[in-house]
Amino acid sequence: MKTDFDFPNKYLIGPVVFRPEFNAQAEVINANQAWSLFFTAGQEDKILGFNAGPGQFFTNLLFAAGVAGILWATLFNSVV
C-alpha cells in the first residue's frame, strides 16, 4: 500500500506494525517479536529482547495450557 502521508517518526505514537520501517521486506517475525507485540498491544516488537528463550517459553506455555484443557475436559467430562 502506497500513501503520500509522511508523518515524522518522533511524533508517531501508533502501533509499531503500522510504521513503514517495520518488516519492510516482508520477513517472517520470530516468537519473541510476536509475543512482544501481543503483550504490548502492538506498541513494541523488541520488549523481550533478542534471545529466543522467552518466546519459546510463552509458546510452550500456551501449548501446555491447551493440552491440559483438552485432557481435563476428556478425563472429567464423564464424571459430571
C-alpha positions in Angstrom: 0.0 0.0 0.0 1.4 3.4 -1.0 0.4 6.5 0.8 1.5 10.1 0.5 1.2 10.6 4.2 4.8 11.1 5.6 4.5 11.9 9.3 7.8 12.3 11.2 8.6 9.2 13.3 9.2 11.2 16.5 5.5 12.2 16.5 4.2 8.7 15.6 2.7 7.1 18.6 0.6 4.4 16.8 1.3 0.7 16.8 4.7 -0.4 15.5 3.1 -2.7 12.9 1.8 0.3 11.0 5.1 2.1 10.8 6.8 1.9 7.4 10.2 0.6 8.7 8.5 -2.4 10.5 9.0 -5.6 8.4 9.6 -3.6 5.1 10.9 -6.7 3.3 8.0 -9.0 4.4 10.3 -11.1 6.6 9.0 -13.7 9.0 8.9 -12.5 12.6 10.2 -14.7 15.4 8.4 -15.8 18.5 9.9 -13.1 20.6 8.6 -10.4 18.3 5.2 -12.0 18.1 4.9 -12.2 21.9 6.3 -8.7 22.4 3.6 -7.3 20.0 1.0 -9.3 21.9 2.0 -8.2 25.4 2.4 -4.5 24.4 -0.7 -4.4 22.2 1.3 -3.8 19.1 3.4 -0.9 20.5 6.8 -2.6 20.7 8.4 -5.6 19.0 11.6 -5.9 20.9 10.5 -5.8 24.5 11.5 -9.4 25.2 15.0 -8.9 23.7 16.8 -10.9 21.1 17.2 -14.2 23.0 14.9 -16.9 21.7 14.2 -18.3 25.2 11.3 -16.1 26.3 9.4 -16.6 23.0 9.8 -20.3 23.2 8.7 -20.4 26.8 5.5 -18.5 26.2 4.7 -20.6 23.1 5.3 -23.8 25.1 3.2 -22.4 28.0 0.3 -21.7 25.6 0.6 -25.2 24.1 0.7 -26.8 27.6 -2.4 -24.9 28.7 -4.2 -26.1 25.6 -3.2 -29.7 26.1 -4.1 -29.5 29.8 -7.5 -28.1 29.0 -8.2 -30.9 26.5 -7.1 -33.6 29.0 -9.2 -32.0 31.7 -12.3 -32.0 29.5 -11.6 -35.5 28.3 -11.0 -37.0 31.8 -13.6 -35.2 33.8 -16.4 -35.0 31.2 -17.9 -38.3 32.2 -17.8 -37.5 36.0 -20.4 -34.7 35.8 
